[in-house]
Amino acid sequence: MAEIQRLAIDLARRAATEIQDTAGRAYRVSQKSSVDDLLTEADLRAESVITEILREARPGDAVLAEESGYRAGRTGVTWIVDPLDGTANFVRESPHYAVSIAAVSDARCLAAAIVRPADGQWIALLDSALDGHFTPVPPAADLRVAVGLPYGAEELIEARAILDLVGQRYEVLRTGSAACDLLRVATGSVDAHISVALPWWDTAAGHGLIRASGRTVVHRRSLRRTRVDISGRPEVVRSLSRLLAAHHHVSERSA
């Protein structure tokens, strides 16, 4: 276990170095599903570093990576990789982007690491406890909820309705990077996070770290069967779940 956890940290740091090397020179930017869903050389280089090291260090493990897709394995361990979460922020020179890596088996998170290349902040599982280097943020007077929005048009309609509702009760934060938001939830500077229809590579590491911090993650479904994940301080997660269920945005049962 400790070996896998240390590997996750090493992979995330190496990928972060590749990203920052790319940031210092000209690079191509292409659009995927929308104007905010971008792909750069930094994404590809970071993912290549991660997958090549995994191929050598853990050849029997499966890998699910955002850009290259799924590679089957035989060990029961799957690495879930987002090489650059918040690519639009990276392009716009905002610091809110991160490498996010998790290793899971039978729905259990074995390892997780998130590294922010722009400022070097990081958090990871090490010896089954949280380790990291990040800037402490004092608790705010008002409860703060970060929200991650999807790219799909139908899912975005649902997400904006949830965003409007939550904004009536809580201070809502949007950075454009689920990994950065989930890091802040795991370290206690944000009270909760809601993600709507985000892929597993956006949230797997963050949810593993949040659970390891003693906080809660629940999975719901909207009336259209869209996955809605709510994570954070247990009492805030319960309150958000009740609020969304009462306004018929999610089911009361976990997905």
Secondary structure, DSSP 8 states (H G I E B T S, - for coil): -HHHHHHHHHHHHHHHHHHHHHHTS---EEESSSTT-EEEHHHHHHHHHHHHHHHHH-TTSEEEETTTEEE--SSS-EEEEEEEETHHHHHTT-S--EEEEEEEETTEEEEEEEE-TTT--EEEEETTEEEEE-------SS-EEEEE--SSHHHHHHHHHHHHHHHTTSEEE--S-HHHHHHHHHTTSSSEEEEES--HHHHHHHHHHHHHTT-EEEEEE-TT--EEEEEESHHHHHHHHHHHHHTTSS-SS--
